[in-house]
Amino acid sequence: MMRRGSELLLPVNPVFVWFSLLLATLLNMLPWGRWAGMPDFLAVALVFWNVHQPRRVGVGAAFLFGVIMDVHQGALLGQHALAYTLLSFFAITVHRRLLWFSVSGQAAQILPLFVAAHAVSLVVRLMAGASFPGWALTLAPLFEGLLWPVAAFVLLAPQRRPPDRDKNRPL
C-alpha cells in the first residue's frame, strides 16, 4: 500500500547506485573533508541507498567504504568502518518505517543515526589517544540531516523520468 500522493518510481540502475557511492567517496576525499564540521557525503549516500535499496547496498558495502576512508584519512583502521557499519545496520533496520514519512520527516528520523555514527567515530578516536577535535564536530550531523532532502532529490531523479510510452499499453 502506497502513501497518498507518492509516485511510482522506475527500478534503480545498479550502476547508478555504485557510481553515486563512488562519487560520494571522492567528495569525502577532497581536502575539505578533514575540516571538523564538514558533512560526510559518503555517510549520507550510504544511508540513502540503505533506506531505498537495502538488498543492493548493505552492511558489507558500508564496511568496505569505511576501510577505504580509514586508509585515505590515515585514521585508526576500523574507525570509519565501524561507524559506517553501525549506521548502515540501523538505517536498514528502520528503512520500511522511514519510507512512510515525507523527506523532511525522514531527515528528522535519520539525524539521530548521523549523531550516533559521529559519536562512535569520536569515541574510537579518543580511546586510541587522539585529542578532542573540538565542538565544530557537532555541526557535521546537522549538515548531513540538511543534505538529506538534496540527496533524495538528486539520487531519485533518474527513477522519476517517465518510462517509454507504448501506444498498445494503456498505462
C-alpha positions in Angstrom: 0.0 0.0 0.0 1.4 3.3 -1.0 1.3 6.6 0.8 -1.2 9.1 -0.7 0.5 11.4 -3.1 3.6 9.3 -3.6 4.6 8.4 -7.1 5.7 5.2 -8.7 9.4 5.1 -9.4 11.2 3.2 -12.1 13.7 0.5 -11.0 17.0 1.8 -9.9 20.0 1.1 -12.1 22.7 -0.7 -10.0 25.4 1.1 -12.0 24.0 4.5 -10.8 23.9 3.3 -7.2 27.6 2.3 -7.2 28.5 5.4 -9.2 26.8 7.7 -6.7 28.6 5.9 -3.8 32.0 6.3 -5.5 31.3 10.0 -6.2 30.4 10.5 -2.6 33.7 8.8 -1.6 35.6 11.1 -3.9 33.8 14.1 -2.4 34.9 12.9 1.1 38.5 12.6 -0.2 38.7 16.3 -1.2 40.8 18.4 1.1 37.8 20.0 2.8 36.9 16.6 4.2 39.4 17.0 7.0 37.8 20.1 8.5 35.7 19.5 11.6 32.1 20.1 10.9 32.1 19.2 7.3 29.3 16.7 6.3 30.2 13.2 5.5 28.8 12.8 1.9 29.6 9.1 1.9 27.5 8.5 5.1 24.6 10.4 3.5 24.8 8.3 0.3 25.2 5.1 2.2 22.2 5.7 4.4 20.1 6.9 1.4 20.8 3.7 -0.5 20.4 1.5 2.6 16.9 3.0 3.1 15.9 2.8 -0.6 17.8 -0.3 -1.8 18.7 -2.3 1.3 19.3 -5.5 -0.8 21.8 -3.8 -3.1 23.7 -1.8 -0.6 24.2 -3.4 2.8 26.4 -3.6 5.8 29.2 -5.2 3.8 29.4 -2.3 1.4 29.4 0.1 4.3 32.3 -1.8 5.9 34.3 -1.7 2.6 33.8 2.0 2.1 34.7 2.6 5.8 38.0 0.8 5.4 38.7 2.9 2.2 38.0 6.1 4.2 40.2 4.9 7.1 43.1 4.2 4.7 42.6 7.5 2.9 42.5 9.6 6.0 45.2 7.7 7.9 42.7 7.1 10.7 42.7 4.2 13.1 41.9 1.2 10.9 38.3 0.4 11.5 37.2 3.8 12.9 35.1 4.7 9.8 34.3 1.1 9.1 32.7 0.6 12.5 30.8 3.9 12.2 29.5 3.2 8.7 28.6 -0.4 9.6 26.5 0.6 12.6 25.0 3.5 10.6 24.1 1.1 7.8 22.7 -1.5 10.1 20.4 0.9 11.8 19.3 2.5 8.5 18.4 -0.9 7.2 16.5 -1.6 10.4 14.3 1.4 10.1 14.0 1.6 6.3 10.4 0.4 6.0 9.1 2.8 8.6 11.2 5.7 7.2 9.7 5.5 3.8 6.2 6.4 5.2 7.5 9.9 6.1 8.0 12.9 3.9 11.5 13.8 3.0 11.8 16.4 5.8 10.3 13.8 8.3 12.9 11.3 7.0 15.7 13.9 7.7 14.5 14.3 11.3 14.4 10.5 11.7 17.8 10.0 10.2 19.5 12.8 12.3 20.0 10.6 15.4 21.7 8.0 13.3 24.2 10.5 12.0 24.8 11.8 15.5 25.4 8.2 16.8 27.8 7.5 13.9 29.9 10.6 14.6 29.8 9.7 18.4 31.1 6.2 17.7 33.9 7.6 15.5 34.8 10.1 18.2 34.8 7.5 20.9 37.1 5.3 18.9 39.4 8.2 18.2 39.6 9.2 21.8 40.2 5.7 23.0 43.1 5.5 20.6 44.7 8.5 22.4 43.8 11.3 20.0 42.8 14.7 21.3 39.3 16.1 21.2 38.8 17.7 17.7 36.5 20.5 19.0 32.9 21.3 19.2 32.7 22.0 15.5 32.3 18.3 15.1 28.7 18.5 16.3 27.8 20.5 13.2 28.5 17.6 10.8 25.4 15.6 11.7 23.2 18.7 11.4 24.6 19.4 7.9 24.1 15.7 7.0 20.5 16.0 8.1 20.1 19.1 6.0 21.7 17.3 3.0 19.1 14.5 3.1 16.4 16.3 1.0 19.1 17.3 -1.5 20.3 13.7 -1.7 16.7 12.4 -2.1 16.0 14.8 -4.9 19.3 14.1 -6.8 19.5 10.4 -6.2 15.9 9.7 -7.1 15.9 11.9 -10.2 16.8 9.1 -12.6 14.0 6.9 -11.3 11.4 9.7 -11.8 11.9 10.0 -15.5 8.9 8.9 -17.5 9.0 5.5 -18.9 8.9 4.9 -22.7 5.3 5.2 -23.7 3.8 2.2 -25.6 0.8 3.0 -27.7 -0.5 -0.5 -27.2 -0.4 -0.3 -23.4 -3.0 1.8 -21.7 -0.9 2.6 -18.6 
